[in-house]
Amino acid sequence: MGGTFGAKSKNYEASMEIGRPLFEEINKANPDIVTTDCLGCKLQIQHGASIKVIHPILLLRDAYRL
């Protein structure tokens, strides 16, 4: 996403093209979820890879059933 770069509509296509290799690797790995601490990355990964993305702290919370 590159900060505000990917948030601007004029950069949407370029931002998605830059992220495409990541989306392909995520889909190839076929995980249940993906984690990131970056809200911008979360939005782009959810959109580009069509997968649930959560913050790492939430993953730990769920793992420890807190």
Buried (B, 14 or more C-beta within 10 A) or exposed (E): BBEEEBBEEEBEEEBBEBBEEBBEEBEEEEEEEBBBEEEBBBBBBBBBBEBEBBBEEEEEEEEEEE
